[in-house]
Amino acid sequence: MAAAVNRPTAAARALAVHRRLMRFGEAESIISQPWVERGTSVRAIEAHLAQLWIDKPGREDPIVIEKGRQHARASVLNLIVSVPDEVAAARVVETMIGLGFRHPSRAIVLAADPHAGGPALSGSITAHCRPGPDGGEAVCCEVVVLTVRGEAAEHLSGVVAPLLIHDLPTHVWWPGDPPFADPIFDQLVEMSDRVIVDSSDFGELLHGLRRLATLRRRSGVGDLAWRRLGWWQELTAQFFDAPRFRRYLPNLNRLTIRYAVPEARRRPGRPRRRMGAADLSPGVSSPLASPILYAGWIASRLGWRRYATSGPLSDGRLQLTLEGRYEMVNLLVEPVATDALLPGELISVRLRAFGETGAAEFIIERSADEALVASNCDGMTALLRSMPMEQPTESELLAADLVSDRHDPVYEASLRAAAVFLASARQVEAAG
């Protein structure tokens, strides 16, 4: 009974989400008083957007007049963001404000709940501007926040579609675990050219990877967990830029990937780390996402195929035997308990190969914000260097994904391989 009393009501949850989303109006880039209307209509929102931006002869882009000054709107895409709860609302506000104007868009932030009571549609509009390059003319865009309740949430296309800028690509970003079977998610997919998720947020990783593989046939897919691997992929590829190392590629026979998971217990006397905005991105539901995608990337690039499962998935650890072009490859993915890194971040990658004159090993070892990159060939350290490693923010990851092609064949091949590897380990786990 006490638990029921303390549980927040749907109205309280909706109010918390609303307060979070209203922080868009606190951003320093805002240039006019926010327009807010409870119990509004799509036509009223369209009318205010039309009044906000005016066309002026001799200009290609609409402008907004504020305090007698002209500001140019420079939308290059539509961005629809779904906000299912307060945690996602906090994450979205932090990320969107950090996104800035690298890729200005008409952003429609959507909180839809078909089971909620109250006005069917409430909305707010804020216009944001920042100086252009070299202090030039300010570049502007707008953020439209929509709260859709009841039956209206079951017909989102009629609410959202009229507010999009036509002839521009439409991207949907869903922070958190996507409800693939939910009609709301399905409607957003139908409206989009590209859906952006973070597989680190998936509650069930194998199910999520399989659904992404199906989803890409309907629209392009972006994955922020994949984006986080860019630094590791670049360093790995650099090993084999040198002709003397490239000859080892066909003979790779071992890949070991270690990644961070939370420590099971706090050490005595150690204070609990306070949660902050950085902890909201990425999520910690599936820390195996990035390492298994990295394994899928290597395997798909070199044509490795699953041959046998050496052991079931256990506590985030899996071991497979893969069939390479000339060698059988031992793949090991294992977690390391640490609080120094966020869950799911890669700690180390080790590649081993046999050559004509002996063995070779290629190593990337991360420690906090630095990484040691080394290669050992025939018992000699041929390359040893330390370099800084800065983890990109979610805003930077999202910005990079917004300019990607609709379909990324490298990611899609890596996704398929990762799903096969994970399914193989899960099947053995289930049999056991």
C-alpha positions in Angstrom: 0.0 0.0 0.0 2.8 2.4 0.9 4.5 1.6 -2.4 1.3 2.6 -4.2 1.1 5.8 -2.3 4.7 6.8 -3.1 4.5 5.8 -6.8 4.3 9.0 -8.9 1.0 9.4 -10.8 0.8 9.6 -14.5 0.0 13.3 -14.1 3.1 13.9 -12.0 5.3 12.0 -14.5 3.9 14.1 -17.3 4.5 17.3 -15.3 8.1 16.2 -14.7 8.7 15.6 -18.4 7.1 19.0 -19.2 9.4 20.9 -16.8 12.4 19.2 -18.3 11.4 20.0 -21.8 10.8 23.6 -21.0 14.5 24.0 -20.3 14.8 24.6 -24.1 13.5 28.0 -23.3 16.4 28.7 -20.9 19.1 28.2 -23.5 21.4 31.2 -24.1 20.7 31.0 -27.8 17.0 31.8 -27.5 16.1 35.1 -29.3 12.4 35.6 -28.6 9.8 34.9 -26.0 8.7 31.2 -26.1 5.2 30.6 -27.5 3.3 28.2 -25.3 -0.3 27.0 -25.6 -2.1 24.3 -23.7 -5.0 22.6 -25.6 -3.8 24.0 -29.0 -4.2 22.6 -32.5 -1.9 21.7 -35.4 -3.2 24.7 -37.4 -2.4 27.1 -34.5 1.2 25.7 -34.3 1.6 26.0 -38.1 0.3 29.6 -38.0 2.8 30.6 -35.3 5.7 29.0 -37.2 4.7 31.0 -40.3 4.5 34.2 -38.3 7.9 33.5 -36.7 9.7 33.3 -40.1 9.0 35.7 -42.9 10.1 35.6 -46.5 11.8 38.7 -47.8 12.4 39.5 -51.5 15.9 38.8 -52.7 16.6 36.1 -50.0 16.6 32.4 -50.5 16.1 31.6 -46.7 13.3 32.9 -44.4 14.4 35.3 -41.7 13.2 36.2 -38.2 13.1 39.8 -37.1 14.0 40.4 -33.5 14.8 43.8 -32.0 15.1 45.2 -35.5 17.8 42.7 -36.5 17.5 40.0 -39.2 18.5 36.4 -38.6 18.6 33.7 -41.2 17.0 30.3 -40.7 19.3 27.5 -41.9 17.5 24.3 -41.5 19.1 21.4 -43.3 16.9 18.6 -41.9 13.9 17.7 -39.8 14.7 16.1 -36.4 12.0 14.3 -34.5 12.9 13.3 -31.0 10.8 11.0 -28.8 10.7 11.6 -25.1 9.1 8.6 -23.3 10.0 9.6 -19.7 11.8 12.1 -17.5 15.2 10.5 -17.8 15.0 10.7 -21.5 13.7 14.3 -21.3 16.8 15.3 -19.3 19.1 13.5 -21.7 17.4 15.1 -24.7 17.6 18.6 -23.4 21.3 18.3 -22.5 22.1 16.7 -25.9 20.0 19.1 -28.0 21.5 22.2 -26.4 25.0 20.8 -26.9 24.2 20.0 -30.5 24.2 23.7 -31.2 24.1 24.8 -34.8 26.5 22.4 -36.4 23.5 20.9 -38.2 20.6 23.3 -37.8 17.2 21.6 -38.0 13.6 22.0 -37.3 13.5 19.9 -34.1 10.2 18.5 -33.0 10.4 17.1 -29.5 7.6 14.7 -29.0 6.1 13.4 -25.7 3.2 11.1 -26.7 1.1 9.0 -24.3 -2.1 7.4 -25.6 -3.2 6.6 -22.1 -2.8 10.0 -20.6 -5.7 12.4 -19.9 -5.8 16.1 -20.4 -5.7 18.3 -23.6 -5.1 16.3 -26.7 -2.3 18.6 -27.9 -0.1 21.2 -26.1 2.8 22.9 -27.7 5.6 25.4 -27.3 7.9 27.0 -29.9 11.3 28.6 -29.3 13.6 30.2 -31.9 17.3 30.0 -31.3 20.1 31.9 -33.0 23.9 32.0 -32.8 26.5 34.0 -34.7 27.7 32.6 -37.9 31.3 31.8 -38.8 33.7 34.7 -38.2 30.9 36.7 -36.5 28.8 36.8 -39.6 25.0 36.8 -39.9 23.4 34.7 -37.1 22.1 31.3 -38.0 18.7 30.3 -36.6 16.5 27.3 -36.1 13.5 26.4 -34.0 12.5 23.8 -31.5 8.8 22.7 -31.3 7.8 20.7 -28.2 4.6 18.7 -28.5 2.7 16.9 -25.8 0.2 14.5 -27.4 -2.3 12.7 -25.2 -5.1 10.1 -25.7 -6.4 9.2 -29.1 -4.3 11.9 -30.8 -1.2 9.9 -29.8 -2.4 7.0 -31.9 -2.5 9.3 -35.0 0.9 11.0 -34.8 1.4 11.4 -38.5 -1.5 13.8 -38.7 0.1 15.9 -35.9 3.7 15.8 -36.8 3.8 15.6 -40.6 2.2 19.1 -41.3 5.0 20.7 -39.1 7.9 19.2 -41.1 9.8 21.3 -43.6 9.1 19.6 -46.9 11.9 18.6 -49.3 14.3 18.1 -46.3 15.3 14.7 -44.9 13.6 13.6 -41.7 15.6 11.9 -38.9 14.0 10.3 -35.8 16.1 10.0 -32.7 14.8 7.6 -30.0 16.8 7.8 -26.8 16.4 4.8 -24.5 15.2 1.3 -25.3 13.0 1.5 -28.5 9.6 -0.2 -28.2 9.8 -1.9 -31.6 6.3 -3.2 -31.4 4.7 0.0 -30.2 2.4 1.8 -32.8 3.9 5.2 -31.8 7.4 4.0 -32.7 6.1 2.4 -35.9 4.5 5.7 -37.0 7.7 7.6 -36.5 9.6 5.0 -38.5 7.2 5.5 -41.4 7.7 9.2 -41.3 11.5 9.1 -41.3 14.4 8.6 -43.7 16.7 7.5 -40.9 16.1 6.3 -37.3 18.8 6.9 -34.7 19.1 4.7 -31.6 21.7 3.7 -29.1 22.0 -0.1 -28.9 23.7 0.4 -25.5 20.3 1.3 -24.3 18.6 -1.9 -25.4 17.0 -3.9 -22.6 17.5 -7.2 -24.6 20.5 -6.7 -26.9 20.0 -9.7 -29.2 16.4 -8.9 -29.8 17.3 -5.2 -30.5 20.1 -6.1 -33.0 17.7 -8.4 -34.9 15.0 -5.7 -35.0 17.5 -3.1 -36.2 18.6 -5.5 -39.0 14.9 -5.7 -40.1 14.3 -2.0 -39.5 17.0 -0.9 -41.9 15.0 -2.3 -44.8 12.3 0.3 -44.1 14.5 3.3 -43.3 18.2 3.9 -42.6 19.5 3.2 -39.2 22.0 5.1 -37.1 23.5 3.7 -33.9 25.4 5.9 -31.4 27.1 2.8 -29.9 28.6 2.3 -33.4 29.7 5.9 -33.5 31.6 5.5 -30.2 33.8 2.9 -32.0 35.2 5.3 -34.5 38.3 6.1 -32.5 39.0 2.3 -32.0 38.4 1.5 -35.7 40.7 4.2 -36.8 43.6 3.1 -34.6 43.0 -0.5 -35.6 43.1 0.3 -39.3 46.3 2.4 -38.8 48.2 -0.8 -37.8 47.8 -2.2 -41.3 48.4 0.9 -43.3 52.1 -0.1 -43.2 52.9 -2.8 -45.9 55.0 -4.8 -43.5 52.1 -5.2 -41.2 49.4 -5.6 -43.9 50.7 -9.1 -44.7 49.6 -10.3 -41.3 45.9 -9.5 -41.9 45.0 -12.8 -43.7 46.7 -14.8 -40.8 45.0 -13.2 -37.8 44.0 -16.0 -35.5 43.0 -14.3 -32.2 40.9 -11.3 -31.3 40.5 -10.4 -27.6 38.2 -7.5 -26.6 37.8 -6.3 -23.1 35.1 -3.8 -22.0 34.0 -2.0 -18.8 31.2 -3.1 -16.5 30.3 -1.6 -13.1 32.0 -3.0 -10.0 29.7 -5.4 -8.2 30.6 -3.9 -4.8 31.9 -0.6 -3.6 35.2 -0.8 -1.8 34.9 0.1 1.9 35.1 3.8 2.5 34.6 4.7 -1.2 31.8 7.3 -1.7 29.1 6.5 -4.2 29.6 8.4 -7.4 26.8 10.9 -7.9 24.8 10.7 -11.1 25.2 13.5 -13.6 24.2 14.5 -17.1 27.1 12.4 -18.5 25.7 9.3 -16.9 22.5 9.7 -18.9 24.5 9.0 -22.1 25.0 6.2 -22.9 22.6 4.0 -21.0 23.9 0.9 -19.2 21.3 -1.7 -20.2 23.5 -3.4 -22.8 27.2 -2.8 -22.1 28.0 -5.6 -24.5 26.7 -3.6 -27.5 29.9 -1.7 -28.5 32.3 -4.7 -28.0 30.1 -7.1 -30.0 29.7 -4.5 -32.8 33.5 -4.0 -32.9 33.9 -7.8 -33.2 31.3 -7.8 -36.0 33.2 -5.0 -37.8 36.5 -6.9 -37.8 34.8 -10.1 -38.9 32.7 -8.6 -41.7 35.7 -6.7 -43.1 38.0 -9.8 -43.1 35.3 -12.3 -44.1 35.3 -14.3 -40.8 32.3 -16.6 -40.2 31.2 -18.3 -37.1 32.4 -21.9 -36.9 31.7 -23.0 -33.3 30.8 -21.7 -29.9 33.6 -22.4 -27.4 31.5 -21.4 -24.4 28.1 -20.0 -23.6 27.4 -16.3 -22.8 28.1 -16.0 -19.1 28.3 -12.7 -17.1 28.9 -10.8 -20.3 31.7 -13.1 -21.5 31.6 -15.1 -24.7 34.1 -17.1 -26.7 33.7 -18.2 -30.3 35.7 -20.0 -33.0 35.5 -18.2 -36.3 36.6 -19.4 -39.7 39.0 -17.1 -41.4 40.5 -17.2 -44.9 43.6 -19.1 -43.9 43.3 -19.5 -40.1 40.8 -20.4 -37.5 40.2 -17.4 -35.3 39.6 -17.4 -31.5 37.3 -14.6 -30.5 37.1 -13.7 -26.8 34.9 -10.9 -25.5 35.1 -10.4 -21.7 34.1 -7.7 -19.2 36.4 -6.0 -16.7 34.8 -4.6 -13.5 35.9 -0.9 -13.1 34.4 2.4 -12.1 37.1 4.3 -14.0 35.1 4.1 -17.3 31.4 4.1 -18.1 29.8 0.7 -18.7 30.3 -0.6 -22.2 33.4 1.4 -23.0 36.2 -0.6 -24.6 39.2 -1.1 -22.4 41.5 -3.0 -24.7 41.8 -4.7 -28.1 44.4 -7.3 -29.0 44.9 -8.9 -32.4 47.3 -11.8 -32.9 48.6 -13.3 -36.1 51.2 -15.9 -37.3 53.6 -14.8 -40.0 56.4 -16.4 -42.0 59.0 -15.5 -39.4 56.9 -15.7 -36.2 54.0 -14.3 -34.3 52.7 -10.7 -34.3 50.5 -8.9 -31.9 48.7 -5.5 -32.3 47.5 -3.9 -29.0 45.4 -0.9 -28.0 45.2 -0.5 -24.2 43.1 2.3 -22.7 43.6 3.8 -19.3 41.2 6.6 -18.3 41.8 9.3 -21.0 45.0 7.8 -22.5 45.7 4.8 -24.7 48.8 2.8 -25.3 49.2 1.6 -28.9 51.8 -1.0 -29.6 52.7 -3.8 -32.1 55.1 -6.7 -31.3 56.5 -8.6 -34.3 58.9 -11.5 -34.0 59.7 -10.6 -30.4 60.4 -6.9 -31.1 58.3 -3.9 -30.2 58.0 -2.2 -33.6 55.6 0.5 -32.4 54.9 2.0 -29.0 53.1 5.3 -28.5 50.8 6.9 -26.0 48.0 9.2 -27.2 45.1 11.1 -25.6 41.7 9.6 -25.9 38.6 11.8 -25.5 35.2 10.1 -25.4 32.9 12.2 -27.6 29.7 13.6 -26.1 26.3 12.4 -27.1 25.8 15.7 -28.9 28.9 15.1 -31.0 27.9 11.5 -31.7 24.4 12.7 -32.8 25.9 15.5 -34.9 28.1 13.0 -36.8 25.2 10.7 -37.4 22.9 13.4 -38.8 25.2 13.9 -41.8 25.6 10.2 -42.6 24.2 8.5 -45.6 20.8 6.9 -45.2 22.3 3.4 -45.4 25.8 2.5 -44.1 26.7 -0.9 -45.6 29.7 -1.3 -43.2 27.5 -0.8 -40.2 24.8 -3.1 -41.6 27.3 -5.9 -42.2 28.8 -5.4 -38.8 25.3 -5.5 -37.2 24.5 -8.8 -38.9 27.7 -10.4 -37.8 27.3 -9.1 -34.2 23.8 -10.6 -34.1 25.0 -14.0 -35.3 27.8 -14.1 -32.7 25.5 -13.1 -29.9 22.8 -15.6 -31.0 25.4 -18.4 -31.1 26.5 -17.8 -27.6 22.9 -17.4 -26.4 21.9 -20.7 -28.0 24.6 -22.6 -26.1 23.6 -20.7 -22.9 19.9 -21.8 -23.4 20.9 -25.4 -24.1 23.0 -25.5 -21.0 
